[in-house]
Amino acid sequence: MSFIKITEQDSFYNDLERKSVRELLEDINTEDQKVALAVRRTIPKIEELVLQIVPSAWHSRFPCMAQPFP
């Protein structure tokens, strides 16, 4: 897996000190939305990982109980 070094990239937002409060808030909101979209695209991989981890963790903690999922 490769990672993009975002701190070393040019900013999409220049001259922040010249922006209004509303512009800054809208820019922050735009960036926050990117996180939600990235998580949405990754949900299948997150699901795979959780299904691998949770059943073994559940069984270790509650060996006498049935697992709460298929």
C-alpha positions in Angstrom: 0.0 0.0 0.0 1.4 3.4 -0.9 0.7 6.6 0.9 0.5 10.2 -0.4 2.5 12.6 1.7 -0.1 15.3 1.9 2.0 17.6 4.1 4.5 17.9 1.3 2.0 18.9 -1.4 0.9 22.3 -2.5 -2.1 23.6 -0.7 -5.5 23.8 -2.4 -6.2 26.8 -0.1 -3.9 29.7 -0.5 -4.1 33.1 1.3 -6.1 31.8 4.2 -5.5 35.0 6.1 -7.5 36.9 3.4 -10.5 34.7 3.5 -13.7 35.4 5.4 -14.8 33.3 8.3 -17.5 31.8 6.1 -15.0 30.9 3.3 -12.8 29.2 5.8 -15.7 27.3 7.3 -16.8 26.2 3.8 -13.3 25.1 2.9 -13.1 23.1 6.2 -16.4 21.5 5.4 -15.3 20.6 1.9 -12.2 18.9 3.3 -14.3 17.1 6.0 -16.6 15.6 3.3 -13.6 14.1 1.6 -13.0 12.0 4.7 -16.5 10.6 4.7 -16.2 9.7 1.0 -12.9 8.0 1.6 -14.3 5.9 4.5 -17.3 5.0 2.4 -15.1 3.6 -0.4 -13.1 1.7 2.2 -16.0 0.1 4.0 -15.7 -3.3 2.2 -12.1 -3.6 3.4 -13.0 -2.5 6.9 -15.8 -5.1 7.0 -13.4 -7.8 6.0 -11.0 -6.8 8.8 -13.7 -6.6 11.4 -15.1 -10.0 10.5 -11.7 -11.5 10.9 -10.9 -9.8 14.2 -14.3 -9.8 16.0 -15.2 -13.4 15.9 -11.9 -14.5 17.4 -12.0 -11.7 20.0 -15.6 -12.6 20.9 -14.8 -16.3 21.3 -11.8 -15.5 23.5 -13.8 -13.3 25.8 -17.0 -15.3 25.9 -16.2 -18.9 25.0 -19.5 -20.3 26.3 -21.7 -17.9 24.3 -22.7 -18.0 20.7 -21.3 -15.3 18.4 -23.8 -12.4 17.9 -23.3 -12.6 14.1 -23.2 -15.2 11.4 
